[in-house]
Amino acid sequence: MELASKKITDLEVGDRVDCFFIVKRVDLKTTNSKDKKYLDFIFGDKTGEISAKLWEVPLEMEDMFTESDLVKVRGTVTSYMNNTQFKVERIRLSAPEDNVNPEAFVESAPLENTFMLEEIHGYIRAIRDQDIREVVMAVVTEKKDKLMYYPAAKRNHHAIRSGLLYHILTMLKLGERIAGIYPAVNTDLLFAGIILHDLEKINEMDSSELGIVSEYTIEGNLLGHITLGVKNVDRVCDRLKVPDEKRMLLQHMILSHHYEPEYGSPVKPMFLEAELLHHIDMIDARIFDFSLAVRDVEPGSFSESIFSLDRRRIYKPKL
């Protein structure tokens, strides 16, 4: 009997299915009780993610799978501690004769990457100060190729293909509207800070062209994207001979956008646009995480505990 093929969002406990998934994470682990090895997966498609287990792993399969692999999987949907889980019965790597495009199984930003990049270029052209405009354009141009597919995080907010572009663009749109209400806002600084603040995540994380992050780079672990961002702006400003104050303003926005030392910012924002950058960043991240938390939740119900939202269970109103 041919088994059904379903998207992750449509899987229900008890379903036995035969599906293609992207491997978003895989770890070889050992059970506590019988000291047997098993593979612990996170599978993904355009609709979401699901935890999966392959018990009693054959020796030849222990290192067969890596992040970003497209696999064909047969198994059963189960429930463990109130979370849906996939019990793998059979698994293999996708073959050319399957005629399956991996990109069709990757959750991506809701807008085309070429469109988003051109929109961002429009905001760069709107920066009136020539020095600031040239710095921002130089940095974006250098990172253009990877920017087209990079996520904004390994986990949590905007951890999707082209998520970094989408995060920047939605922040720019919000910043533009705030500036339309408050004339004191310098849009040159605000737009520049929004575009620059997370760009060094491209060097902080190692991502495949499917937008799946396998690990943090050595530089990412030792320095982080804030320090890398400050260094990169310094390098570009040196080359373009940008005046010291403008250089410091751009660097301060990157340095302070996480606000608290425990989140990586050694200083808090010390001028208006830097303060706004932090809050716009938080708003955009929170909206993404709240929306994702209740995407598959029935109205009138709560999500599971969400790590990025202080382990809160998020309610989806019937309204």
C-alpha positions as CSV (number, residue, x, y, z in Angstrom):
1,M,0.0,0.0,0.0
2,E,1.4,3.4,-1.0
3,L,1.8,5.7,2.0
4,A,0.6,9.3,2.1
5,S,3.0,12.2,1.7
6,K,2.2,15.2,3.8
7,K,3.7,18.6,4.8
8,I,4.9,18.9,8.3
9,T,2.1,21.3,9.3
10,D,-0.5,18.7,8.2
11,L,1.1,15.8,10.2
12,E,-1.1,14.3,13.0
13,V,-0.3,11.8,15.7
14,G,-0.9,8.3,14.3
15,D,-0.1,9.2,10.6
16,R,2.2,6.8,8.8
17,V,3.7,8.6,5.9
18,D,6.4,8.6,3.2
19,C,7.8,12.1,2.7
20,F,10.8,14.2,1.6
21,F,12.3,16.4,4.2
22,I,15.4,18.6,4.6
23,V,17.7,17.7,7.4
24,K,18.0,20.8,9.5
25,R,20.0,19.1,12.3
26,V,21.3,15.7,13.0
27,D,23.2,14.3,16.0
28,L,24.4,10.8,16.8
29,K,23.4,10.0,20.4
30,T,23.4,7.2,22.9
31,T,20.4,6.0,25.0
32,N,20.8,6.2,28.7
33,S,19.3,2.8,29.5
34,K,20.8,0.3,27.0
35,D,23.8,2.3,25.6
36,K,22.5,2.0,22.1
37,K,23.1,4.6,19.4
38,Y,20.4,6.6,17.7
39,L,20.1,9.5,15.3
40,D,18.3,12.6,16.6
41,F,17.0,14.7,13.7
42,I,15.2,18.0,13.1
43,F,13.4,17.6,9.8
44,G,12.0,20.6,7.9
45,D,10.0,21.7,4.9
46,K,8.4,25.0,3.8
47,T,5.7,24.6,6.5
48,G,7.8,24.0,9.6
49,E,10.0,21.6,11.6
50,I,9.6,18.3,13.4
51,S,11.8,16.4,15.8
52,A,12.6,12.8,14.6
53,K,14.4,9.7,15.9
54,L,16.0,6.8,14.1
55,W,16.5,4.1,16.7
56,E,19.0,1.2,16.4
57,V,21.2,2.9,13.8
58,P,23.2,0.7,11.4
59,L,26.9,1.3,11.5
60,E,27.0,2.6,7.9
61,M,24.3,5.2,8.7
62,E,26.0,6.8,11.7
63,D,27.7,9.5,9.6
64,M,25.7,9.3,6.4
65,F,23.5,12.4,7.0
66,T,24.4,16.1,7.4
67,E,22.6,19.4,7.6
68,S,20.9,20.5,4.4
69,D,20.6,16.9,3.0
70,L,17.3,16.2,1.3
71,V,16.1,12.8,2.5
72,K,13.2,10.5,1.8
73,V,11.7,9.2,5.0
74,R,9.1,6.6,6.0
75,G,7.8,6.6,9.5
76,T,5.0,7.2,12.0
77,V,4.0,10.4,13.8
78,T,4.0,10.0,17.6
79,S,3.7,12.2,20.6
80,Y,6.3,12.7,23.3
81,M,5.8,15.0,26.3
82,N,2.9,16.7,24.4
83,N,5.1,17.5,21.4
84,T,4.7,15.9,18.0
85,Q,7.6,13.6,17.0
86,F,8.5,11.5,14.0
87,K,9.6,7.9,14.4
88,V,11.8,7.0,11.4
89,E,11.4,3.5,10.0
90,R,13.3,3.9,6.8
91,I,15.5,6.8,5.5
92,R,17.7,7.4,2.5
93,L,19.3,10.4,0.7
94,S,17.4,11.8,-2.2
95,A,18.6,10.6,-5.6
96,P,18.6,12.5,-8.9
97,E,15.8,10.2,-10.3
98,D,13.5,11.5,-7.5
99,N,13.4,14.8,-9.5
100,V,13.0,16.8,-6.3
101,N,14.3,20.4,-5.8
102,P,15.7,20.9,-2.3
103,E,14.7,24.6,-2.4
104,A,11.1,23.5,-2.6
105,F,11.4,22.1,0.9
106,V,13.1,25.0,2.6
107,E,11.1,27.6,4.6
108,S,12.0,31.0,3.0
109,A,11.2,34.6,3.4
110,P,7.7,35.5,2.0
111,L,9.3,38.0,-0.5
112,E,11.7,37.3,-3.4
113,N,15.3,38.0,-2.4
114,T,15.9,40.1,-5.5
115,F,12.9,42.3,-4.7
116,M,14.0,42.7,-1.1
117,L,17.6,43.7,-2.1
118,E,16.3,46.3,-4.5
119,E,14.0,47.7,-1.9
120,I,17.0,48.0,0.5
121,H,19.0,49.7,-2.2
122,G,16.2,52.2,-2.4
123,Y,16.6,53.0,1.3
124,I,20.4,53.3,0.8
125,R,19.8,55.8,-2.0
126,A,17.5,57.8,0.3
127,I,20.5,58.4,2.7
128,R,21.4,62.0,2.1
129,D,24.8,62.1,3.7
130,Q,27.3,60.9,1.1
131,D,29.8,59.4,3.5
132,I,27.2,57.3,5.3
133,R,25.6,56.3,2.0
134,E,28.9,55.2,0.5
135,V,29.8,53.1,3.6
136,V,26.5,51.3,3.7
137,M,26.5,50.7,-0.1
138,A,30.1,49.3,0.1
139,V,29.3,46.9,2.9
140,V,26.1,45.6,1.3
141,T,27.8,45.2,-2.1
142,E,30.6,43.2,-0.5
143,K,28.1,40.8,1.1
144,K,25.5,40.7,-1.7
145,D,25.9,37.1,-2.8
146,K,25.5,35.5,0.6
147,L,22.9,38.1,1.7
148,M,20.6,36.6,-0.9
149,Y,20.2,33.4,1.1
150,Y,21.5,33.9,4.6
151,P,19.1,33.5,7.6
152,A,19.2,36.0,10.4
153,A,19.8,33.3,13.0
154,K,20.6,29.6,13.5
155,R,17.5,29.3,15.7
156,N,14.6,31.6,16.6
157,H,13.8,34.8,14.7
158,H,14.1,34.9,10.9
159,A,16.0,31.5,10.9
160,I,14.7,31.0,7.3
161,R,16.3,31.2,3.9
162,S,16.8,35.0,3.0
163,G,15.7,35.7,6.6
164,L,18.4,38.3,7.0
165,L,17.2,40.3,4.0
166,Y,13.6,40.1,5.3
167,H,14.6,41.2,8.8
168,I,16.4,44.2,7.5
169,L,13.6,45.3,5.1
170,T,10.8,45.0,7.6
171,M,12.9,47.0,10.1
172,L,13.5,49.7,7.5
173,K,9.8,49.9,6.8
174,L,9.0,50.3,10.5
175,G,11.8,52.8,11.0
176,E,10.6,54.9,8.1
177,R,7.1,55.1,9.6
178,I,8.4,56.0,13.1
179,A,10.5,58.8,11.5
180,G,7.4,60.0,9.7
181,I,5.8,60.6,13.2
182,Y,8.9,62.1,15.0
183,P,10.8,64.8,13.0
184,A,13.7,64.6,15.4
185,V,14.8,61.2,13.9
186,N,17.7,61.4,11.5
187,T,16.8,58.8,8.9
188,D,20.4,58.7,7.5
189,L,21.6,57.3,10.8
190,L,18.5,55.1,11.4
191,F,18.5,53.5,7.9
192,A,22.3,53.0,8.1
193,G,22.2,51.4,11.5
194,I,19.3,49.1,10.5
195,I,21.1,47.9,7.4
196,L,24.5,47.4,9.1
197,H,23.6,46.1,12.5
198,D,23.3,42.3,11.7
199,L,25.3,42.0,8.4
200,E,28.2,40.3,10.1
201,K,26.0,37.4,10.9
202,I,27.2,36.3,7.4
203,N,30.6,35.8,8.9
204,E,29.4,34.7,12.4
205,M,27.5,31.7,11.0
206,D,28.2,29.0,8.4
207,S,25.1,28.7,6.3
208,S,24.4,26.5,3.2
209,E,22.7,28.1,0.2
210,L,19.5,26.6,1.5
211,G,19.7,29.0,4.4
212,I,20.5,26.3,7.0
213,V,23.2,27.1,9.5
214,S,25.4,24.1,10.4
215,E,27.5,25.9,13.0
216,Y,29.0,29.1,14.1
217,T,32.4,30.0,12.6
218,I,35.6,30.4,14.7
219,E,35.2,34.2,14.4
220,G,31.6,34.0,15.3
221,N,32.3,32.0,18.5
222,L,35.3,34.2,19.5
223,L,34.1,37.6,18.5
224,G,30.4,37.6,17.5
225,H,28.6,39.6,14.9
226,I,28.7,42.8,16.9
227,T,32.5,43.0,17.2
228,L,32.9,41.8,13.6
229,G,30.5,44.5,12.5
230,V,32.4,47.3,14.3
231,K,35.6,46.0,12.8
232,N,34.2,45.9,9.3
233,V,32.8,49.4,9.4
234,D,36.2,50.6,10.7
235,R,37.9,49.0,7.7
236,V,35.4,50.4,5.1
237,C,35.6,53.9,6.7
238,D,39.4,53.8,6.5
239,R,39.2,53.0,2.8
240,L,36.6,55.7,2.1
241,K,38.3,58.2,4.5
242,V,35.1,58.8,6.4
243,P,35.2,61.6,9.1
244,D,35.7,60.2,12.7
245,E,32.4,61.2,14.1
246,K,30.4,59.6,11.4
247,R,32.5,56.4,11.8
248,M,31.9,56.4,15.6
249,L,28.1,56.9,15.2
250,L,27.8,54.0,12.8
251,Q,30.0,51.8,15.1
252,H,28.1,52.8,18.2
253,M,24.8,51.7,16.6
254,I,26.2,48.3,15.9
255,L,27.9,48.1,19.3
256,S,24.8,49.0,21.4
257,H,21.9,47.4,19.5
258,H,21.7,44.4,21.9
259,Y,21.3,46.9,24.7
260,E,22.5,44.7,27.6
261,P,26.1,43.4,28.3
262,E,24.7,39.8,28.8
263,Y,23.4,40.0,25.2
264,G,26.7,41.2,23.8
265,S,26.5,45.0,23.9
266,P,29.2,46.6,26.1
267,V,27.4,50.0,26.0
268,K,23.8,51.1,25.9
269,P,22.5,53.5,23.1
270,M,23.7,57.1,23.6
271,F,21.8,58.9,20.9
272,L,18.2,58.7,19.6
273,E,18.7,56.6,16.5
274,A,20.8,54.0,18.3
275,E,18.0,53.7,20.9
276,L,15.4,53.3,18.1
277,L,17.5,50.7,16.4
278,H,17.4,48.5,19.4
279,H,13.7,48.7,19.9
280,I,12.9,48.3,16.2
281,D,15.1,45.2,16.2
282,M,13.3,43.8,19.2
283,I,9.8,44.5,17.8
284,D,10.6,42.8,14.5
285,A,12.1,39.7,16.2
286,R,9.2,39.5,18.7
287,I,6.6,39.7,16.0
288,F,8.3,37.0,14.0
289,D,8.6,34.7,17.0
290,F,5.1,35.3,18.3
291,S,3.6,34.6,14.8
292,L,5.7,31.5,14.4
293,A,4.7,30.2,17.9
294,V,1.0,30.1,17.1
295,R,1.1,29.3,13.4
296,D,0.0,25.7,13.9
297,V,-2.0,26.3,17.1
298,E,-5.8,26.1,17.1
299,P,-7.5,29.3,18.1
300,G,-8.3,29.3,21.8
301,S,-5.2,27.2,22.6
302,F,-1.6,27.7,23.8
303,S,1.7,26.9,22.1
304,E,4.3,24.8,23.6
305,S,7.0,26.6,25.7
306,I,9.0,29.0,23.5
307,F,12.6,29.3,24.5
308,S,13.2,32.6,22.7
309,L,10.2,34.2,24.4
310,D,11.4,33.5,27.9
311,R,9.9,30.0,27.8
312,R,6.4,31.4,27.7
313,R,3.5,29.5,26.2
314,I,1.8,31.8,23.7
315,Y,-2.0,32.0,23.4
316,K,-3.7,32.2,20.0
317,P,-7.0,34.2,20.5
318,K,-10.2,33.0,19.0
319,L,-10.9,36.7,18.1
